[in-house]
Amino acid sequence: MSMGKRLAAEFLGTFWLVLGGCGSAVLAATFGGDGNPLGIGFLGVALAFGLTVLTGAYAFGHVSGAHFNPAVSVGLWAGGRFPGRDLLPYIVAQVLGGLLAGFILLQIASGASGFAIDGSQAGAFASNGYGALSPGGYSIAAAFLCEVVLTAFFLVVIMGATHGRAPAGFAPIAIGLALTLIHLISIPVTNTSVNPARSTAVAVFAGSGALGQLWLFWLAPLLGGLIGGIAYKWIGAEPR
């Protein structure tokens, strides 16, 4: 497959992840409010993120590998599954796809009367954060540890599900459910990143608070991806 088509698939897949996952948080999580609670809530947002990866992987996996996440690309490289020369183009495509989705989501959300982004609030515009910007008020240390560990296990699931001895055709289901589980664990802690492109896509529109904390949601997932990729390279290595 040509590099152009692979990058287009990563762009579109990351666009879909941000539009579906962050869109569910911004538009549908609390729809109706307390008086008419029709929103999908915590569980619905977690499932939405899982569904975007599941459907995106089936749509684009055969084209680009369906990374949709710089931490996944870095982790697959560390695990010997992805060439280092392709890292930067993939990451650029992922970030650009996410940013376009964030921009479109902002245009949709702005169509509701009274819509405004309060950057001082935790989770503003589906952004990630720690301390005062953590949904549960979790510390920077807790947020960092959470993102590193969950991203590492996400890579373990991805590499295991796509291993040559794994059941064929079921990898997107396992990966999508893993991302759902990750959100169920960590939405209260960081609003769940495990994906620098997803974090960047909304932080640029959420205000200076989210942008000031964005470094953690690059560093921690990338570190977690490296750990997970290296660990599975050893655990899942074929016997000689």
Beta strands, then each sheet from edge to edge (+ up, - down):
end
